[in-house]
Amino acid sequence: MLTFPKSKRLVLPLAILISLSGCSVMRSYDDELSQTVTLVGQGNIDQALTQLDSNNTSAEKDLLYYMEKSELLRLNKKYKDSISTSLLADHLVDQWENEAKIRLGAVAETAGSVLLNDKTRRYDGHDYEKVMLSTRLAVTHLLNGDWDSARTEVKKTHEREAIIAELRAKETEELEKESKAKGITTTFKDLNGYPIETLNAPEVTALKNGYQSAFSHYLAGFVYETLNEPGLAAPGYRQAAELQPNVKVLEDGLAGLETRSSLLKPGETDVLFVVEAGSAPARKSITIPVPVIVNNLGVIPISFPILRSEPNRSNALTMVTIDGNNNAPLATITSLDTMSKRALKDDIPGIIVRGIIRAGIKATSQKLLMDQGGGAAIAGIALNVANVVTESADERAWRTLPGTISVARATIPSGSHELSLPGVANKQTIDIKGSHAIVVVRQIGNQVYWSQPLYGAKLPDYATVSINKSPDEADNLAKKKTAKKKKSSKKKSSKSSQ
């Protein structure tokens, strides 16, 4: 049986928190971001950016704001601004990584989370969002023609995954201890009315975890291969194929690594087409009565997030047509929709623990007031109303992420090409240069956004690099190249100052 101390000290902090944090408690992120996504689907990017700013007027912005804005700026082809905004988000994720190592085991985490709802917690992003942030930033760097910076981000993707894996393993252990100590059962079986089947679907349970994606690792392989680091490209391609088995384009990534460089002729470009569809699922709050005894007070209502998938046309986007007669077949290799469900499935035990602790404190505080009678009883009634109003699940999520990501790869002559997608009326002319290039397309609502990659003075090109170099050797070689560039740059700067 879960018990709480019969102390009047619980009542005042609860009342103060309710009065001071009403804005965050009552704010509907689902409503706000649904409107933003709708505007993007109508082609009104500028209006979507304006609305995002109007919904976030405080001087200090949170992680969610920076992630949403970076995605909108990229769709608007403002790559440099998108990168700057993404780096602000990345700084906050780095901060979370450092803090998380210290505060492991703090299941309830903050007073607001315990007493009001999870929306009062600082938004640190879901695990798949943290990893996808590095991946999205790498893509934007590529579109901006900066392959070296893209390399930095794909490397960070692997490092971030490793940190998350370690933290989650420790957190699960601490959660089990916390649950056992308080007599809380963290299972789905008592959640009558919750759509458990959506989180137990075969495609969800088949995922290794809720944060690793085949696209992130395939992109890493592509970037390393382009930068003549096959020793690092191979693990990326291999991991992508393991995360999403039996997909030809993923298997070909590793199988063709040793021969592609020799087969690519001068004047040809190895192009990675990335086609994104729809938007990530929304989170909605539902309240479910959970039969947990708290000082004999009975059934407790607790709010849980559920996912509402957004429609997308990924099944219809089967190929990219090049110049009207050359088809590059698309394969869907990552579903952010499915990853969101897996992430929520893994988060449910923690949500249950925080919810039961929160409900117990609210119920105990209310009973203390009611037992006193008179004016205190009236305050107890008011507190009950406040408890009902403030009980809500956290609806925050990175909504402008795509629902699915598909890829195709083709070797085509360098130059301008007319590209199209099945069922999409408008065609787009894209300029292709260098030995490797990336073309990103986003279908959302009735709108299709084509991203024209920019090209700097130095285009990616093949050089002679041994296929047998180990990842460590390849990484050290890249570091030496970077150091050499910096040294050369300093010399030039010194000469010019003289």
N, C-alpha and C positions, 0 to 999 in steps of 0.2 A: 504493500500500500504506500502510495506517495503521500508524504505529510509535509506540512509547512508550519513554522513557528507561529503561535498565536500572538503576534506582536502588532501593536498599533503603529509601529514605525514603518510598516509596509504601506500604510494608507497615504501618508503625506507625499512621499516620493512619487507614488503612482499618480496622484492628482496633479503634482507639479509637472511631471513629464507629459501628461495628456495636454495640459494647457500650453506648454512651451514648444511642443513639437507637432502642433496640429497640422502645419503645412505639409511636412513630409509624411505624416501619418495618413492624411486624407488625399494626398496627391495620387492621381491615376496615371501611371506611366503607360498603361495599355492604351488609354484613350489618346494621350498625347502622341505617342509614336505611331498609332494606327493612322492618325491624320497625316503624319509626316510621310509614312510609306505610301499612302494614297496619292499624295502630291507627287511623289517620285514616279509612281505608276502612270501619272498623267503628263509627265514630262516637265513638271514645274519645280525644277531643282532649286532655283533661286528662292521661290516662295517657301519651299521646304526648309531651306537654310534659315530664312527669316523666322519661320515658326519655331524652329529648334531654339534659336536665340531668345525668342519671346517667352519660351517655357523654361528657360534657364537664366534668370536675371541676376542671380547672386554673383558676387565678384569671384568667388572661388568655385570653379567648375569641377564636376566629378568625372570619373572615368567614363561613364556611359555617354556623357555629353561629347567628350573628345572622340570616342570611337564612332559615334553616329556622325559627327561632323566630318571626320576624316573620310568616311565612306561617301558622303554627299559631295565633298570637294573632288574626290577622285572621279566620280561619275560626271562631274562638271568639267573634267579635263584640267583642273587646277592642281596639277600633280605636286608642285613644290609646296603649296599651302596644305595639301593633304598630308604630305610627309611631315611637315612641321607640327601639324595637329596630332598625327599619329605618335610622334615622338613624345609629346606631352602625355599622351595616354600610356605610352610605354614606360615613362618615368614613374607613373603611379603604380604600374604592375611591378616594376623593380622594387618599389617601396613595399608593396605587399609581400613580395618574396622574402625580403629581409625581415619584416615584422613577423611573418608567419612562422619562421623558424623559432622565434622567441615565444610566441603565444599559443603554441600547439596545446591542445587539450582544453582550451577555453571554449567549450561547446556553446554556451549561451552568448559569450563574447562581449556583449554590452548591456548596460542596464536597460536601455531603450528596447533592445531586442527581447529581453525578458519580460518587461512590464507592458509594452505596447504591441509592437509587431516587428517583423523582420525588415520592414521598409525603413526603420530608423537606423539600421546598420549602415556603415559606410559601404558603398557599392564597390566591391573589389573585382567584379566580373566573374562569370562562370569559367571553369577551367578551359573549355574549348574556345572561349572568347579570348583568353589570355594568349593561347597558342596561335589562334587565328590572327590576332593582332600583328604578330611578327610576320606571318605569311602574307597578310594584306599589305603590310609595309614593304615587303620584298617585291611584291607585284607592282606596287606604285613606283618603287625605285627603277624597276625594269622599264616601265612605261616612260619614265623620265630619262631613260638612257644611261642609268648609273648601275652597272652590273656589279661593281665592287661593293657598293653599299647593300645591294641585294644579297650578296654573299654573306655579309655580316648578319643580316636578318635571318637567312635560312639556317645559319649556324646557331643563332640564338633560339630558333625553333626547337632544335634538338635539346639544347641546354635547359630550356624552359620546361619541356616535357619531363626531363629527368628530375627537376626540382619538384614539379607537381606530383610525380609518382611517389617520391619519397615522403612529401608532406601528407599526401592522402593516406598512405599506408600507416603513418604514425597517428593521423587524425582518427582513422577508423578504430585503431587500438584504444585511443583515449575515449572515443565515443562509447565503445563497448563497456569500458570501465565505469563511465558516468551513468550509463543506462542501468547497469547492474546495481550500482550503489543506490540509485533512486527507485529501483524496481520498475523501470519503464521498458515496455516491449516495443522495439522499433521495427515492427513488421506491418505489412499491408492488410493483414487479415481482419483488423478491427475498423478499417476505413470504409465502412458501408456507404456506397454512393460515389466513391472515387473511381474514375475510369482506369482501373488498374491494367486492363487489357492493353491500353495504348503503350504502357511502359514495359509490358511483358511480351510485346510483339517479337516474333523471331528475328527480324532485322535489328531490333534494339539489343536483345540479349546476345546476338552474334558479335556485336562490337567488342573489341578487346577492352576498351574503356571509353570515356566520354570526351576525350581531348585529342587523341591522335587521329589524323586524317591522312588518307592516301594522297590527296592533292598536295598537302604540305610537303610530304616526303618526295613525291614525284617532282615537284617544283625545285626542291633542293638538288635532286639529281640533275635536272636540266641546267640549273645555274652552275653547278660544279663542272658539268661536262662542257658547257660553253666556255668556262674559264680555264679549260685544259687541266682539270683536276679529276681524272677518272677514278683515282683511288678514293675520293670522297663521294663521287657521283654514284658509284656502285652501291654503297649502303643505302643511299636515298631511294634509288630505284627498287632495291630488294625489299626495303621496309614497306614501300607503297604496295608492292605486289602481295606482301604478306597480309597487310591490312585489308586489301580488297582482292581476294584471290580470283583467278580465272578471268582476268580482264586483259585482253590482248595488248592494248596500248601500254599497259603497265609491265607486262612480261617482256614486251619488245624493248622497253627502256633499258633493261639490264642486258638482254640477249644481244642487242646491237651496239652495245657501248664500245666494243673493241674495233668495230668495222665502220661505224658511221663517219668518222673523221676522214677516212681514206676514200669513202664513196662520194662525199660531198665535193662537187666540182666548183671551180671558180665561177662566180656569178650566180650561184645557187644559195638559198637560205633555208635552214632547218627551222620551221615555224611551229611553235606551240600555240594552238588555239585553245583559249579558255572561255567556255560558255557558261554563264551563271544564270540561273532561273529563279524567279520568285523572291521571297524574303523569308528570313528565319521565323519560326513560329512565335506567336504571342503567348504571354503568360496571363492567365486569368485566375482570380482568387475565388475559391469556393469554401464554404464552412461546413464542416462535418462534425457531428456529435460523437466524441470518442469516449467509450465507457471506462473512465479511469476514476477511481475513488480518491478524492482529496478531502481529508478530514470529514468523510461521510457526506460530502456535498453533492455527490451524484455524477451525472454525465457532464462532460466538459465540451463546449463547442471550440473547435480549433480550425483555423484556416489553412488551406493547402493550395499551392499553385497547380494549375492544370495547363496543358499546352493546347493551343488552337493553331493548327497548321494553316498556313496561307496557301492559296492556290498558286501553282506554277505550271509551266508548259514544258517541263524538262523531258517528258516522254515524247513530245512532238518534235523536240530539237534533236534530230537523229544525225545530222551532218552539217558541215560547213561547205557550201558550194563556192568554188573558186573560178572566177571568169566564166561562169555559166555551164561549164562542162567537166570540171574536176571536183569530185566529191571526197572530202575527208571525213570518215565516219567518226561520230562522237560517242564517247562512253562516259556515263555518269559514274564518277569515282568517289565522290563525297556528298553526303546528305547532311547538311547542318540541321535539318529537321530531325533526322534520326539521332544525331549526336546530342541534340538538345534533350531528347527523351531519355537517352542513356545517362546524361549528366543529372537530370532531375531524379531518375530512378536511384542513382547513387547518393543524391542529396537528401532523399526522403527521411532516412533515419535521423539525421541531424535536425531536420525540420520538425519531426515528431517530438524529439527531446525538448527543443526550445519551446514548442507549442504547449506541451504539457506543463513545463515549468511556468510558463507565462500564465496559462489558464489557472493553475493552482494558486499563484500569487494574487491574481485578480479575484478569484472566488473567496480566498481567505480574507482579503482586505474588505470585500463587500460584507461578508458575514460578521466581521468584527464591528462594523458600523451598525448593521441591522440589530445585532444583539444588544446594543446600548440603548436603542429606542429613541423616541423624541426626535430632536433635530439631527442626531447622528444617523437615525434610521432614514430620514429624508435624504441625507448625504449619501447613504448607502444605495438608495434607489437611483440617485443621480450618477453615482459611480458605476452602477450596473449598466445604465444607458451608455455611459462613456466607454465601458468595456466592450459592449456590443458594437458600437460605432468604430472603435479603433482596432477591433480584431480583423485583420486582413493579411493575406499572404503577400509576399514580395512579388510584384509583377515585372520588375525590371529585367530587361534583356536587350542585347544588341540586335535590334529589329531590322536595321538596314543591311545586315548580312544576307547573302543569297540563301535560298532554301536548298539548292543543289548546285554542284559544280561538275561540269563535264569537260573532257579534254579531247582534242584530236591533234595529230602531229603529221606534218607533211613537208616534203622538200619541194620547193617551188622556185622558179627563177626570181632573182631579186628585181625589184621594181614595183610599179603600181598594179594593184589587182582589185577587181570588183568582187566583193564578198557578199554572200547572202545566206539566210537561214530558212528552213522549211516553214512555209506559212507566214513569213514576214515580208510584207510588200516592199519596204524600202531596202535598197541595196547600198552598200558602202564601199567607197574606194579607199583602200589602205595602202600606204607606201611601205614597202618591205626592203630592209637593207641589212648588210652584214652577213656573217655566217649563220647567226642565230637571231631570232626575233620572237616576240610574244605579242599576240593579239588577244585582247580581252573584250568580251561581249556580255552585256547584262540585259536580260529580258525581265521586266517587272511590270505587272499590270498590262496596259496597252502600249507600253513604251519599250524601245530597244536602244540601248546605249552602246555605241562602238567607241573603243578607246584607240586613238591613233598613237602608236609609240613614237617618242621623240628620239632623235639620234644626235649624240655628241660628236666631237671631232674624231674620237676613237671608237670604231665599231668593233664588236666582238668578232674575233677571227681565230682560226686554229693555229696552234703552235705545236712543236714537237715535244710531247710529254710522255714519259713511259707509263704504259697501262698498268705496270706491275708495282708502282709506288704504293706504299701503305697509306692509310688515311693520315697518320701522324706525319709521315714524310711529306705528303702533299700539302698538309696544313702548314708545316714549317717552311716549305718552299714559298707558299703564298705570303707568309709573314715576312720572309726575306725580301720578296719582290716589293711589298708595301714599304718596308724600311728603306730599301734602295731608292724608291720613288721619292720618299720624304727627304732623304739625304740629298738627292739631286735637286729637289725643289728648293732646299735651303741654300745650296750653292748658287743657284740661279738668282735667288733673292738677294744673296750677299753681293754678287757681282753687280746687280742692277743698282743696289744702294751706293756702290762705289762710283 
